[in-house]
Amino acid sequence: MYSAFWIMESWRRAQALLGPTKLNHLTQDVWCLILVLGSSYAFYQFYKHRSETLGLVLCLLMVGAAMTWHRL
């Protein structure tokens, strides 16, 4: 679900761009999505052994901050 929102936001922002510029913009956004998902998974796995609730809360905060930063 998070990925769908991320890609929809990327597509909406890239509508005004043309040709290779649009493709480049969308490719960069997909790469950022992969980095955010990978890092949040790693973050969750790191904290899961210490406190699963804390890991989940911190992971959700990190993903929320990344989506907010992406929209700016």
mmCIF file as Biopython writes it, N, C-alpha, C and O atoms, coordinates in Angstrom:
data_model
#
loop_
_atom_site.group_PDB
_atom_site.id
_atom_site.type_symbol
_atom_site.label_atom_id
_atom_site.label_alt_id
_atom_site.label_comp_id
_atom_site.label_asym_id
_atom_site.label_entity_id
_atom_site.label_seq_id
_atom_site.pdbx_PDB_ins_code
_atom_site.Cartn_x
_atom_site.Cartn_y
_atom_site.Cartn_z
_atom_site.occupancy
_atom_site.B_iso_or_equiv
_atom_site.auth_seq_id
_atom_site.auth_asym_id
_atom_site.pdbx_PDB_model_num
ATOM 1   N N  . MET A ? 1  ? 0.829  -1.177 0.000   1.0 0.0 1  A 1 
ATOM 2   C CA . MET A ? 1  ? 0.000  0.000  0.000   1.0 0.0 1  A 1 
ATOM 3   C C  . MET A ? 1  ? 0.881  1.250  0.000   1.0 0.0 1  A 1 
ATOM 4   O O  . MET A ? 1  ? 0.626  2.208  -0.730  1.0 0.0 1  A 1 
ATOM 5   N N  . TYR A ? 2  ? 1.919  1.218  0.834   1.0 0.0 2  A 1 
ATOM 6   C CA . TYR A ? 2  ? 2.835  2.354  0.915   1.0 0.0 2  A 1 
ATOM 7   C C  . TYR A ? 2  ? 3.493  2.607  -0.441  1.0 0.0 2  A 1 
ATOM 8   O O  . TYR A ? 2  ? 3.629  3.751  -0.876  1.0 0.0 2  A 1 
ATOM 9   N N  . SER A ? 3  ? 3.895  1.524  -1.098  1.0 0.0 3  A 1 
ATOM 10  C CA . SER A ? 3  ? 4.539  1.655  -2.409  1.0 0.0 3  A 1 
ATOM 11  C C  . SER A ? 3  ? 3.588  2.255  -3.435  1.0 0.0 3  A 1 
ATOM 12  O O  . SER A ? 3  ? 3.998  3.058  -4.274  1.0 0.0 3  A 1 
ATOM 13  N N  . ALA A ? 4  ? 2.328  1.870  -3.371  1.0 0.0 4  A 1 
ATOM 14  C CA . ALA A ? 4  ? 1.342  2.414  -4.313  1.0 0.0 4  A 1 
ATOM 15  C C  . ALA A ? 4  ? 1.180  3.918  -4.114  1.0 0.0 4  A 1 
ATOM 16  O O  . ALA A ? 4  ? 1.118  4.662  -5.092  1.0 0.0 4  A 1 
ATOM 17  N N  . PHE A ? 5  ? 1.111  4.374  -2.871  1.0 0.0 5  A 1 
ATOM 18  C CA . PHE A ? 5  ? 1.015  5.810  -2.611  1.0 0.0 5  A 1 
ATOM 19  C C  . PHE A ? 5  ? 2.259  6.542  -3.100  1.0 0.0 5  A 1 
ATOM 20  O O  . PHE A ? 5  ? 2.168  7.627  -3.675  1.0 0.0 5  A 1 
ATOM 21  N N  . TRP A ? 6  ? 3.421  5.938  -2.867  1.0 0.0 6  A 1 
ATOM 22  C CA . TRP A ? 6  ? 4.686  6.546  -3.281  1.0 0.0 6  A 1 
ATOM 23  C C  . TRP A ? 6  ? 4.717  6.711  -4.808  1.0 0.0 6  A 1 
ATOM 24  O O  . TRP A ? 6  ? 5.049  7.783  -5.314  1.0 0.0 6  A 1 
ATOM 25  N N  . ILE A ? 7  ? 4.370  5.641  -5.534  1.0 0.0 7  A 1 
ATOM 26  C CA . ILE A ? 7  ? 4.405  5.678  -6.997  1.0 0.0 7  A 1 
ATOM 27  C C  . ILE A ? 7  ? 3.345  6.627  -7.540  1.0 0.0 7  A 1 
ATOM 28  O O  . ILE A ? 7  ? 3.607  7.340  -8.509  1.0 0.0 7  A 1 
ATOM 29  N N  . MET A ? 8  ? 2.154  6.657  -6.943  1.0 0.0 8  A 1 
ATOM 30  C CA . MET A ? 8  ? 1.113  7.599  -7.396  1.0 0.0 8  A 1 
ATOM 31  C C  . MET A ? 8  ? 1.579  9.034  -7.219  1.0 0.0 8  A 1 
ATOM 32  O O  . MET A ? 8  ? 1.347  9.870  -8.093  1.0 0.0 8  A 1 
ATOM 33  N N  . GLU A ? 9  ? 2.228  9.330  -6.113  1.0 0.0 9  A 1 
ATOM 34  C CA . GLU A ? 9  ? 2.738  10.677 -5.875  1.0 0.0 9  A 1 
ATOM 35  C C  . GLU A ? 9  ? 3.833  11.011 -6.885  1.0 0.0 9  A 1 
ATOM 36  O O  . GLU A ? 9  ? 3.890  12.133 -7.389  1.0 0.0 9  A 1 
ATOM 37  N N  . SER A ? 10 ? 4.689  10.056 -7.177  1.0 0.0 10 A 1 
ATOM 38  C CA . SER A ? 10 ? 5.755  10.276 -8.158  1.0 0.0 10 A 1 
ATOM 39  C C  . SER A ? 10 ? 5.173  10.532 -9.540  1.0 0.0 10 A 1 
ATOM 40  O O  . SER A ? 10 ? 5.626  11.421 -10.262 1.0 0.0 10 A 1 
ATOM 41  N N  . TRP A ? 11 ? 4.169  9.749  -9.899  1.0 0.0 11 A 1 
ATOM 42  C CA . TRP A ? 11 ? 3.529  9.905  -11.214 1.0 0.0 11 A 1 
ATOM 43  C C  . TRP A ? 11 ? 2.841  11.267 -11.316 1.0 0.0 11 A 1 
ATOM 44  O O  . TRP A ? 11 ? 2.911  11.919 -12.357 1.0 0.0 11 A 1 
ATOM 45  N N  . ARG A ? 12 ? 2.180  11.696 -10.245 1.0 0.0 12 A 1 
ATOM 46  C CA . ARG A ? 12 ? 1.496  12.984 -10.256 1.0 0.0 12 A 1 
ATOM 47  C C  . ARG A ? 12 ? 2.495  14.129 -10.424 1.0 0.0 12 A 1 
ATOM 48  O O  . ARG A ? 12 ? 2.242  15.078 -11.166 1.0 0.0 12 A 1 
ATOM 49  N N  . ARG A ? 13 ? 3.633  14.032 -9.730  1.0 0.0 13 A 1 
ATOM 50  C CA . ARG A ? 13 ? 4.642  15.085 -9.826  1.0 0.0 13 A 1 
ATOM 51  C C  . ARG A ? 13 ? 5.328  15.095 -11.174 1.0 0.0 13 A 1 
ATOM 52  O O  . ARG A ? 13 ? 5.795  16.146 -11.613 1.0 0.0 13 A 1 
ATOM 53  N N  . ALA A ? 14 ? 5.406  13.955 -11.847 1.0 0.0 14 A 1 
ATOM 54  C CA . ALA A ? 14 ? 6.117  13.861 -13.119 1.0 0.0 14 A 1 
ATOM 55  C C  . ALA A ? 14 ? 5.218  14.164 -14.315 1.0 0.0 14 A 1 
ATOM 56  O O  . ALA A ? 14 ? 5.713  14.170 -15.442 1.0 0.0 14 A 1 
ATOM 57  N N  . GLN A ? 15 ? 3.929  14.415 -14.127 1.0 0.0 15 A 1 
ATOM 58  C CA . GLN A ? 15 ? 3.016  14.654 -15.240 1.0 0.0 15 A 1 
ATOM 59  C C  . GLN A ? 15 ? 3.444  15.829 -16.108 1.0 0.0 15 A 1 
ATOM 60  O O  . GLN A ? 15 ? 3.247  15.794 -17.322 1.0 0.0 15 A 1 
ATOM 61  N N  . ALA A ? 16 ? 4.019  16.856 -15.521 1.0 0.0 16 A 1 
ATOM 62  C CA . ALA A ? 16 ? 4.398  18.041 -16.287 1.0 0.0 16 A 1 
ATOM 63  C C  . ALA A ? 16 ? 5.689  17.835 -17.084 1.0 0.0 16 A 1 
ATOM 64  O O  . ALA A ? 16 ? 5.998  18.633 -17.969 1.0 0.0 16 A 1 
ATOM 65  N N  . LEU A ? 17 ? 6.430  16.797 -16.787 1.0 0.0 17 A 1 
ATOM 66  C CA . LEU A ? 17 ? 7.699  16.546 -17.468 1.0 0.0 17 A 1 
ATOM 67  C C  . LEU A ? 17 ? 7.458  15.786 -18.771 1.0 0.0 17 A 1 
ATOM 68  O O  . LEU A ? 17 ? 6.426  15.138 -18.945 1.0 0.0 17 A 1 
ATOM 69  N N  . LEU A ? 18 ? 8.422  15.875 -19.678 1.0 0.0 18 A 1 
ATOM 70  C CA . LEU A ? 18 ? 8.288  15.222 -20.975 1.0 0.0 18 A 1 
ATOM 71  C C  . LEU A ? 18 ? 9.449  14.278 -21.242 1.0 0.0 18 A 1 
ATOM 72  O O  . LEU A ? 18 ? 10.567 14.504 -20.779 1.0 0.0 18 A 1 
ATOM 73  N N  . GLY A ? 19 ? 9.177  13.225 -21.988 1.0 0.0 19 A 1 
ATOM 74  C CA . GLY A ? 19 ? 10.184 12.324 -22.518 1.0 0.0 19 A 1 
ATOM 75  C C  . GLY A ? 19 ? 11.139 11.722 -21.499 1.0 0.0 19 A 1 
ATOM 76  O O  . GLY A ? 19 ? 10.727 11.231 -20.448 1.0 0.0 19 A 1 
ATOM 77  N N  . PRO A ? 20 ? 12.447 11.770 -21.840 1.0 0.0 20 A 1 
ATOM 78  C CA . PRO A ? 20 ? 13.456 11.147 -20.974 1.0 0.0 20 A 1 
ATOM 79  C C  . PRO A ? 20 ? 13.512 11.761 -19.581 1.0 0.0 20 A 1 
ATOM 80  O O  . PRO A ? 20 ? 13.854 11.076 -18.616 1.0 0.0 20 A 1 
ATOM 81  N N  . THR A ? 21 ? 13.183 13.031 -19.467 1.0 0.0 21 A 1 
ATOM 82  C CA . THR A ? 21 ? 13.190 13.676 -18.154 1.0 0.0 21 A 1 
ATOM 83  C C  . THR A ? 21 ? 12.161 13.032 -17.237 1.0 0.0 21 A 1 
ATOM 84  O O  . THR A ? 21 ? 12.423 12.830 -16.051 1.0 0.0 21 A 1 
ATOM 85  N N  . LYS A ? 22 ? 10.999 12.712 -17.776 1.0 0.0 22 A 1 
ATOM 86  C CA . LYS A ? 22 ? 9.951  12.070 -16.991 1.0 0.0 22 A 1 
ATOM 87  C C  . LYS A ? 22 ? 10.390 10.669 -16.555 1.0 0.0 22 A 1 
ATOM 88  O O  . LYS A ? 22 ? 10.195 10.278 -15.404 1.0 0.0 22 A 1 
ATOM 89  N N  . LEU A ? 23 ? 10.978 9.926  -17.479 1.0 0.0 23 A 1 
ATOM 90  C CA . LEU A ? 23 ? 11.454 8.584  -17.163 1.0 0.0 23 A 1 
ATOM 91  C C  . LEU A ? 23 ? 12.562 8.628  -16.116 1.0 0.0 23 A 1 
ATOM 92  O O  . LEU A ? 23 ? 12.590 7.802  -15.204 1.0 0.0 23 A 1 
ATOM 93  N N  . ASN A ? 24 ? 13.466 9.582  -16.246 1.0 0.0 24 A 1 
ATOM 94  C CA . ASN A ? 24 ? 14.544 9.737  -15.270 1.0 0.0 24 A 1 
ATOM 95  C C  . ASN A ? 24 ? 13.978 10.062 -13.884 1.0 0.0 24 A 1 
ATOM 96  O O  . ASN A ? 24 ? 14.427 9.511  -12.879 1.0 0.0 24 A 1 
ATOM 97  N N  . HIS A ? 25 ? 13.007 10.947 -13.841 1.0 0.0 25 A 1 
ATOM 98  C CA . HIS A ? 25 ? 12.379 11.330 -12.566 1.0 0.0 25 A 1 
ATOM 99  C C  . HIS A ? 25 ? 11.702 10.124 -11.914 1.0 0.0 25 A 1 
ATOM 100 O O  . HIS A ? 25 ? 11.851 9.905  -10.712 1.0 0.0 25 A 1 
ATOM 101 N N  . LEU A ? 26 ? 10.965 9.349  -12.693 1.0 0.0 26 A 1 
ATOM 102 C CA . LEU A ? 26 ? 10.271 8.181  -12.151 1.0 0.0 26 A 1 
ATOM 103 C C  . LEU A ? 26 ? 11.260 7.101  -11.706 1.0 0.0 26 A 1 
ATOM 104 O O  . LEU A ? 26 ? 11.035 6.431  -10.699 1.0 0.0 26 A 1 
ATOM 105 N N  . THR A ? 27 ? 12.351 6.933  -12.451 1.0 0.0 27 A 1 
ATOM 106 C CA . THR A ? 27 ? 13.370 5.957  -12.076 1.0 0.0 27 A 1 
ATOM 107 C C  . THR A ? 27 ? 14.029 6.340  -10.754 1.0 0.0 27 A 1 
ATOM 108 O O  . THR A ? 27 ? 14.261 5.478  -9.907  1.0 0.0 27 A 1 
ATOM 109 N N  . GLN A ? 28 ? 14.326 7.605  -10.573 1.0 0.0 28 A 1 
ATOM 110 C CA . GLN A ? 28 ? 14.904 8.059  -9.311  1.0 0.0 28 A 1 
ATOM 111 C C  . GLN A ? 28 ? 13.934 7.841  -8.154  1.0 0.0 28 A 1 
ATOM 112 O O  . GLN A ? 28 ? 14.349 7.459  -7.059  1.0 0.0 28 A 1 
ATOM 113 N N  . ASP A ? 29 ? 12.658 8.080  -8.387  1.0 0.0 29 A 1 
ATOM 114 C CA . ASP A ? 29 ? 11.672 7.879  -7.324  1.0 0.0 29 A 1 
ATOM 115 C C  . ASP A ? 29 ? 11.525 6.406  -6.959  1.0 0.0 29 A 1 
ATOM 116 O O  . ASP A ? 29 ? 11.356 6.080  -5.784  1.0 0.0 29 A 1 
ATOM 117 N N  . VAL A ? 30 ? 11.587 5.510  -7.943  1.0 0.0 30 A 1 
ATOM 118 C CA . VAL A ? 30 ? 11.521 4.076  -7.652  1.0 0.0 30 A 1 
ATOM 119 C C  . VAL A ? 30 ? 12.758 3.648  -6.868  1.0 0.0 30 A 1 
ATOM 120 O O  . VAL A ? 30 ? 12.656 2.849  -5.937  1.0 0.0 30 A 1 
ATOM 121 N N  . TRP A ? 31 ? 13.927 4.176  -7.238  1.0 0.0 31 A 1 
ATOM 122 C CA . TRP A ? 31 ? 15.154 3.861  -6.507  1.0 0.0 31 A 1 
ATOM 123 C C  . TRP A ? 31 ? 15.045 4.331  -5.053  1.0 0.0 31 A 1 
ATOM 124 O O  . TRP A ? 31 ? 15.434 3.607  -4.137  1.0 0.0 31 A 1 
ATOM 125 N N  . CYS A ? 32 ? 14.524 5.525  -4.843  1.0 0.0 32 A 1 
ATOM 126 C CA . CYS A ? 32 ? 14.330 6.037  -3.474  1.0 0.0 32 A 1 
ATOM 127 C C  . CYS A ? 32 ? 13.354 5.159  -2.699  1.0 0.0 32 A 1 
ATOM 128 O O  . CYS A ? 32 ? 13.557 4.902  -1.512  1.0 0.0 32 A 1 
ATOM 129 N N  . LEU A ? 33 ? 12.299 4.698  -3.361  1.0 0.0 33 A 1 
ATOM 130 C CA . LEU A ? 33 ? 11.338 3.802  -2.714  1.0 0.0 33 A 1 
ATOM 131 C C  . LEU A ? 33 ? 12.016 2.519  -2.264  1.0 0.0 33 A 1 
ATOM 132 O O  . LEU A ? 33 ? 11.780 2.055  -1.149  1.0 0.0 33 A 1 
ATOM 133 N N  . ILE A ? 34 ? 12.852 1.941  -3.113  1.0 0.0 34 A 1 
ATOM 134 C CA . ILE A ? 34 ? 13.565 0.715  -2.762  1.0 0.0 34 A 1 
ATOM 135 C C  . ILE A ? 34 ? 14.485 0.956  -1.569  1.0 0.0 34 A 1 
ATOM 136 O O  . ILE A ? 34 ? 14.569 0.120  -0.669  1.0 0.0 34 A 1 
ATOM 137 N N  . LEU A ? 35 ? 15.172 2.092  -1.560  1.0 0.0 35 A 1 
ATOM 138 C CA . LEU A ? 35 ? 16.054 2.419  -0.435  1.0 0.0 35 A 1 
ATOM 139 C C  . LEU A ? 35 ? 15.272 2.595  0.864   1.0 0.0 35 A 1 
ATOM 140 O O  . LEU A ? 35 ? 15.694 2.111  1.914   1.0 0.0 35 A 1 
ATOM 141 N N  . VAL A ? 36 ? 14.139 3.284  0.796   1.0 0.0 36 A 1 
ATOM 142 C CA . VAL A ? 36 ? 13.330 3.507  2.000   1.0 0.0 36 A 1 
ATOM 143 C C  . VAL A ? 36 ? 12.779 2.188  2.532   1.0 0.0 36 A 1 
ATOM 144 O O  . VAL A ? 36 ? 12.838 1.931  3.735   1.0 0.0 36 A 1 
ATOM 145 N N  . LEU A ? 37 ? 12.247 1.357  1.649   1.0 0.0 37 A 1 
ATOM 146 C CA . LEU A ? 37 ? 11.702 0.076  2.100   1.0 0.0 37 A 1 
ATOM 147 C C  . LEU A ? 37 ? 12.798 -0.828 2.659   1.0 0.0 37 A 1 
ATOM 148 O O  . LEU A ? 37 ? 12.600 -1.480 3.684   1.0 0.0 37 A 1 
ATOM 149 N N  . GLY A ? 38 ? 13.940 -0.870 1.999   1.0 0.0 38 A 1 
ATOM 150 C CA . GLY A ? 38 ? 15.047 -1.695 2.471   1.0 0.0 38 A 1 
ATOM 151 C C  . GLY A ? 38 ? 15.595 -1.229 3.809   1.0 0.0 38 A 1 
ATOM 152 O O  . GLY A ? 38 ? 15.854 -2.041 4.697   1.0 0.0 38 A 1 
ATOM 153 N N  . SER A ? 39 ? 15.772 0.072  3.953   1.0 0.0 39 A 1 
ATOM 154 C CA . SER A ? 39 ? 16.311 0.593  5.207   1.0 0.0 39 A 1 
ATOM 155 C C  . SER A ? 39 ? 15.300 0.455  6.347   1.0 0.0 39 A 1 
ATOM 156 O O  . SER A ? 39 ? 15.690 0.186  7.483   1.0 0.0 39 A 1 
ATOM 157 N N  . SER A ? 40 ? 14.031 0.634  6.064   1.0 0.0 40 A 1 
ATOM 158 C CA . SER A ? 40 ? 13.039 0.470  7.129   1.0 0.0 40 A 1 
ATOM 159 C C  . SER A ? 40 ? 12.939 -0.996 7.562   1.0 0.0 40 A 1 
ATOM 160 O O  . SER A ? 40 ? 12.737 -1.284 8.742   1.0 0.0 40 A 1 
ATOM 161 N N  . TYR A ? 41 ? 13.081 -1.914 6.613   1.0 0.0 41 A 1 
ATOM 162 C CA . TYR A ? 41 ? 13.084 -3.334 6.967   1.0 0.0 41 A 1 
ATOM 163 C C  . TYR A ? 41 ? 14.297 -3.679 7.835   1.0 0.0 41 A 1 
ATOM 164 O O  . TYR A ? 41 ? 14.178 -4.387 8.835   1.0 0.0 41 A 1 
ATOM 165 N N  . ALA A ? 42 ? 15.454 -3.172 7.440   1.0 0.0 42 A 1 
ATOM 166 C CA . ALA A ? 42 ? 16.670 -3.413 8.221   1.0 0.0 42 A 1 
ATOM 167 C C  . ALA A ? 42 ? 16.554 -2.801 9.619   1.0 0.0 42 A 1 
ATOM 168 O O  . ALA A ? 42 ? 16.969 -3.408 10.606  1.0 0.0 42 A 1 
ATOM 169 N N  . PHE A ? 43 ? 15.997 -1.613 9.693   1.0 0.0 43 A 1 
ATOM 170 C CA . PHE A ? 43 ? 15.793 -0.927 10.965  1.0 0.0 43 A 1 
ATOM 171 C C  . PHE A ? 43 ? 14.872 -1.746 11.863  1.0 0.0 43 A 1 
ATOM 172 O O  . PHE A ? 43 ? 15.143 -1.913 13.052  1.0 0.0 43 A 1 
ATOM 173 N N  . TYR A ? 44 ? 13.783 -2.254 11.292  1.0 0.0 44 A 1 
ATOM 174 C CA . TYR A ? 44 ? 12.840 -3.067 12.052  1.0 0.0 44 A 1 
ATOM 175 C C  . TYR A ? 44 ? 13.503 -4.361 12.536  1.0 0.0 44 A 1 
ATOM 176 O O  . TYR A ? 44 ? 13.331 -4.754 13.690  1.0 0.0 44 A 1 
ATOM 177 N N  . GLN A ? 45 ? 14.258 -5.019 11.658  1.0 0.0 45 A 1 
ATOM 178 C CA . GLN A ? 45 ? 14.927 -6.258 12.043  1.0 0.0 45 A 1 
ATOM 179 C C  . GLN A ? 45 ? 15.941 -6.022 13.165  1.0 0.0 45 A 1 
ATOM 180 O O  . GLN A ? 45 ? 16.098 -6.861 14.052  1.0 0.0 45 A 1 
ATOM 181 N N  . PHE A ? 46 ? 16.628 -4.872 13.121  1.0 0.0 46 A 1 
ATOM 182 C CA . PHE A ? 46 ? 17.598 -4.551 14.158  1.0 0.0 46 A 1 
ATOM 183 C C  . PHE A ? 46 ? 16.913 -4.380 15.511  1.0 0.0 46 A 1 
ATOM 184 O O  . PHE A ? 46 ? 17.400 -4.894 16.519  1.0 0.0 46 A 1 
ATOM 185 N N  . TYR A ? 47 ? 15.792 -3.663 15.545  1.0 0.0 47 A 1 
ATOM 186 C CA . TYR A ? 47 ? 15.112 -3.394 16.809  1.0 0.0 47 A 1 
ATOM 187 C C  . TYR A ? 47 ? 14.153 -4.495 17.239  1.0 0.0 47 A 1 
ATOM 188 O O  . TYR A ? 47 ? 13.710 -4.508 18.387  1.0 0.0 47 A 1 
ATOM 189 N N  . LYS A ? 48 ? 13.825 -5.417 16.343  1.0 0.0 48 A 1 
ATOM 190 C CA . LYS A ? 48 ? 12.872 -6.471 16.665  1.0 0.0 48 A 1 
ATOM 191 C C  . LYS A ? 48 ? 13.350 -7.332 17.834  1.0 0.0 48 A 1 
ATOM 192 O O  . LYS A ? 48 ? 12.536 -7.761 18.652  1.0 0.0 48 A 1 
ATOM 193 N N  . HIS A ? 49 ? 14.633 -7.585 17.922  1.0 0.0 49 A 1 
ATOM 194 C CA . HIS A ? 49 ? 15.161 -8.423 18.992  1.0 0.0 49 A 1 
ATOM 195 C C  . HIS A ? 49 ? 15.215 -7.687 20.331  1.0 0.0 49 A 1 
ATOM 196 O O  . HIS A ? 49 ? 15.233 -8.319 21.387  1.0 0.0 49 A 1 
ATOM 197 N N  . ARG A ? 50 ? 15.240 -6.368 20.291  1.0 0.0 50 A 1 
ATOM 198 C CA . ARG A ? 50 ? 15.297 -5.583 21.517  1.0 0.0 50 A 1 
ATOM 199 C C  . ARG A ? 50 ? 13.889 -5.286 22.044  1.0 0.0 50 A 1 
ATOM 200 O O  . ARG A ? 50 ? 13.562 -5.580 23.194  1.0 0.0 50 A 1 
ATOM 201 N N  . SER A ? 51 ? 13.071 -4.699 21.176  1.0 0.0 51 A 1 
ATOM 202 C CA . SER A ? 51 ? 11.684 -4.402 21.536  1.0 0.0 51 A 1 
ATOM 203 C C  . SER A ? 51 ? 10.884 -4.311 20.243  1.0 0.0 51 A 1 
ATOM 204 O O  . SER A ? 51 ? 11.048 -3.370 19.467  1.0 0.0 51 A 1 
ATOM 205 N N  . GLU A ? 52 ? 10.026 -5.284 20.018  1.0 0.0 52 A 1 
ATOM 206 C CA . GLU A ? 52 ? 9.285  -5.335 18.755  1.0 0.0 52 A 1 
ATOM 207 C C  . GLU A ? 52 ? 8.375  -4.123 18.577  1.0 0.0 52 A 1 
ATOM 208 O O  . GLU A ? 52 ? 8.253  -3.597 17.470  1.0 0.0 52 A 1 
ATOM 209 N N  . THR A ? 53 ? 7.742  -3.679 19.650  1.0 0.0 53 A 1 
ATOM 210 C CA . THR A ? 53 ? 6.865  -2.512 19.574  1.0 0.0 53 A 1 
ATOM 211 C C  . THR A ? 53 ? 7.653  -1.258 19.233  1.0 0.0 53 A 1 
ATOM 212 O O  . THR A ? 53 ? 7.235  -0.474 18.381  1.0 0.0 53 A 1 
ATOM 213 N N  . LEU A ? 54 ? 8.781  -1.067 19.887  1.0 0.0 54 A 1 
ATOM 214 C CA . LEU A ? 54 ? 9.621  0.094  19.602  1.0 0.0 54 A 1 
ATOM 215 C C  . LEU A ? 54 ? 10.124 0.047  18.160  1.0 0.0 54 A 1 
ATOM 216 O O  . LEU A ? 54 ? 10.146 1.072  17.480  1.0 0.0 54 A 1 
ATOM 217 N N  . GLY A ? 55 ? 10.525 -1.129 17.691  1.0 0.0 55 A 1 
ATOM 218 C CA . GLY A ? 55 ? 10.979 -1.278 16.312  1.0 0.0 55 A 1 
ATOM 219 C C  . GLY A ? 55 ? 9.905  -0.908 15.317  1.0 0.0 55 A 1 
ATOM 220 O O  . GLY A ? 55 ? 10.177 -0.228 14.328  1.0 0.0 55 A 1 
ATOM 221 N N  . LEU A ? 56 ? 8.682  -1.353 15.572  1.0 0.0 56 A 1 
ATOM 222 C CA . LEU A ? 56 ? 7.574  -1.040 14.680  1.0 0.0 56 A 1 
ATOM 223 C C  . LEU A ? 56 ? 7.254  0.449  14.689  1.0 0.0 56 A 1 
ATOM 224 O O  . LEU A ? 56 ? 7.039  1.040  13.631  1.0 0.0 56 A 1 
ATOM 225 N N  . VAL A ? 57 ? 7.221  1.053  15.854  1.0 0.0 57 A 1 
ATOM 226 C CA . VAL A ? 57 ? 6.930  2.485  15.958  1.0 0.0 57 A 1 
ATOM 227 C C  . VAL A ? 57 ? 8.011  3.311  15.261  1.0 0.0 57 A 1 
ATOM 228 O O  . VAL A ? 57 ? 7.695  4.234  14.510  1.0 0.0 57 A 1 
ATOM 229 N N  . LEU A ? 58 ? 9.272  2.991  15.501  1.0 0.0 58 A 1 
ATOM 230 C CA . LEU A ? 58 ? 10.361 3.729  14.867  1.0 0.0 58 A 1 
ATOM 231 C C  . LEU A ? 58 ? 10.375 3.527  13.353  1.0 0.0 58 A 1 
ATOM 232 O O  . LEU A ? 58 ? 10.667 4.456  12.600  1.0 0.0 58 A 1 
ATOM 233 N N  . CYS A ? 59 ? 10.062 2.327  12.921  1.0 0.0 59 A 1 
ATOM 234 C CA . CYS A ? 59 ? 9.995  2.036  11.489  1.0 0.0 59 A 1 
ATOM 235 C C  . CYS A ? 59 ? 8.880  2.843  10.827  1.0 0.0 59 A 1 
ATOM 236 O O  . CYS A ? 59 ? 9.079  3.408  9.751   1.0 0.0 59 A 1 
ATOM 237 N N  . LEU A ? 60 ? 7.720  2.898  11.457  1.0 0.0 60 A 1 
ATOM 238 C CA . LEU A ? 60 ? 6.601  3.665  10.907  1.0 0.0 60 A 1 
ATOM 239 C C  . LEU A ? 60 ? 6.900  5.159  10.901  1.0 0.0 60 A 1 
ATOM 240 O O  . LEU A ? 60 ? 6.518  5.863  9.966   1.0 0.0 60 A 1 
ATOM 241 N N  . LEU A ? 61 ? 7.576  5.646  11.931  1.0 0.0 61 A 1 
ATOM 242 C CA . LEU A ? 61 ? 7.975  7.059  11.947  1.0 0.0 61 A 1 
ATOM 243 C C  . LEU A ? 61 ? 8.956  7.365  10.824  1.0 0.0 61 A 1 
ATOM 244 O O  . LEU A ? 61 ? 8.858  8.402  10.168  1.0 0.0 61 A 1 
ATOM 245 N N  . MET A ? 62 ? 9.896  6.462  10.607  1.0 0.0 62 A 1 
ATOM 246 C CA . MET A ? 62 ? 10.875 6.662  9.539   1.0 0.0 62 A 1 
ATOM 247 C C  . MET A ? 62 ? 10.201 6.643  8.168   1.0 0.0 62 A 1 
ATOM 248 O O  . MET A ? 62 ? 10.514 7.475  7.316   1.0 0.0 62 A 1 
ATOM 249 N N  . VAL A ? 63 ? 9.298  5.722  7.952   1.0 0.0 63 A 1 
ATOM 250 C CA . VAL A ? 63 ? 8.591  5.642  6.670   1.0 0.0 63 A 1 
ATOM 251 C C  . VAL A ? 63 ? 7.700  6.863  6.473   1.0 0.0 63 A 1 
ATOM 252 O O  . VAL A ? 63 ? 7.620  7.392  5.365   1.0 0.0 63 A 1 
ATOM 253 N N  . GLY A ? 64 ? 7.037  7.314  7.517   1.0 0.0 64 A 1 
ATOM 254 C CA . GLY A ? 64 ? 6.209  8.517  7.425   1.0 0.0 64 A 1 
ATOM 255 C C  . GLY A ? 64 ? 7.035  9.753  7.111   1.0 0.0 64 A 1 
ATOM 256 O O  . GLY A ? 64 ? 6.621  10.594 6.313   1.0 0.0 64 A 1 
ATOM 257 N N  . ALA A ? 65 ? 8.196  9.864  7.732   1.0 0.0 65 A 1 
ATOM 258 C CA . ALA A ? 65 ? 9.079  10.999 7.447   1.0 0.0 65 A 1 
ATOM 259 C C  . ALA A ? 65 ? 9.588  10.941 6.015   1.0 0.0 65 A 1 
ATOM 260 O O  . ALA A ? 65 ? 9.703  11.974 5.357   1.0 0.0 65 A 1 
ATOM 261 N N  . ALA A ? 66 ? 9.893  9.744  5.525   1.0 0.0 66 A 1 
ATOM 262 C CA . ALA A ? 66 ? 10.364 9.605  4.141   1.0 0.0 66 A 1 
ATOM 263 C C  . ALA A ? 66 ? 9.271  10.004 3.159   1.0 0.0 66 A 1 
ATOM 264 O O  . ALA A ? 66 ? 9.555  10.651 2.151   1.0 0.0 66 A 1 
ATOM 265 N N  . MET A ? 67 ? 8.016  9.625  3.439   1.0 0.0 67 A 1 
ATOM 266 C CA . MET A ? 67 ? 6.921  10.006 2.537   1.0 0.0 67 A 1 
ATOM 267 C C  . MET A ? 67 ? 6.699  11.512 2.566   1.0 0.0 67 A 1 
ATOM 268 O O  . MET A ? 67 ? 6.433  12.118 1.528   1.0 0.0 67 A 1 
ATOM 269 N N  . THR A ? 68 ? 6.805  12.119 3.740   1.0 0.0 68 A 1 
ATOM 270 C CA . THR A ? 68 ? 6.663  13.568 3.846   1.0 0.0 68 A 1 
ATOM 271 C C  . THR A ? 68 ? 7.778  14.268 3.083   1.0 0.0 68 A 1 
ATOM 272 O O  . THR A ? 68 ? 7.527  15.231 2.359   1.0 0.0 68 A 1 
ATOM 273 N N  . TRP A ? 69 ? 9.004  13.791 3.241   1.0 0.0 69 A 1 
ATOM 274 C CA . TRP A ? 69 ? 10.131 14.368 2.527   1.0 0.0 69 A 1 
ATOM 275 C C  . TRP A ? 69 ? 9.972  14.181 1.017   1.0 0.0 69 A 1 
ATOM 276 O O  . TRP A ? 69 ? 10.332 15.067 0.241   1.0 0.0 69 A 1 
ATOM 277 N N  . HIS A ? 70 ? 9.441  13.047 0.605   1.0 0.0 70 A 1 
ATOM 278 C CA . HIS A ? 70 ? 9.218  12.753 -0.821  1.0 0.0 70 A 1 
ATOM 279 C C  . HIS A ? 70 ? 8.204  13.711 -1.439  1.0 0.0 70 A 1 
ATOM 280 O O  . HIS A ? 70 ? 8.342  14.098 -2.600  1.0 0.0 70 A 1 
ATOM 281 N N  . ARG A ? 71 ? 7.198  14.091 -0.679  1.0 0.0 71 A 1 
ATOM 282 C CA . ARG A ? 71 ? 6.160  14.986 -1.195  1.0 0.0 71 A 1 
ATOM 283 C C  . ARG A ? 71 ? 6.640  16.422 -1.320  1.0 0.0 71 A 1 
ATOM 284 O O  . ARG A ? 71 ? 6.040  17.204 -2.058  1.0 0.0 71 A 1 
ATOM 285 N N  . LEU A ? 72 ? 7.731  16.797 -0.603  1.0 0.0 72 A 1 
ATOM 286 C CA . LEU A ? 72 ? 8.251  18.158 -0.681  1.0 0.0 72 A 1 
ATOM 287 C C  . LEU A ? 72 ? 9.010  18.296 -1.920  1.0 0.0 72 A 1 
ATOM 288 O O  . LEU A ? 72 ? 9.545  19.368 -2.200  1.0 0.0 72 A 1 
#
